[in-house]
Amino acid sequence: MATYGIQEIHTSQLANNLSRATLIGLTLLTATASSAMGGSSFAKEAAITLDQARAAATKAQPGTILDQELEHRKGGSGLRYSFDIKVGAITHEVGIDAKTGTVLQNSAEKR
């Protein structure tokens, strides 16, 4: 019968607790990210994915995406991904056609 020192038991318990905490954190992060986009009920109408639209938007306007939504709006196919992208002190609105991937809008928001 093997005997374990107190340090080995605590290390094993710590590793198990960290694994559980990581799993819970990843689950929450995934749930938050997937529900964070407004208009997700329109996703089945889109021909391009959110990831493809994000790539097109950040190629057109490099920066940090602050907000994103999928919406029906005039122009293009009528369905677009809309991104607010921060560049320095300025926020740009970038619209990507959800059926073709075409950049429909890239303008600084007026505040």
Secondary structure, DSSP 8 states (H G I E B T S, - for coil): -----HHHHHHHHHHHHHHHHHHHHHHHHHHHHHH-SBTGGGGGG-SS-HHHHHHHHHHHS-SEEEEEEEEE-SSTTSEEEEEEEEETTEEEEEEEETTT--EEEEEE---
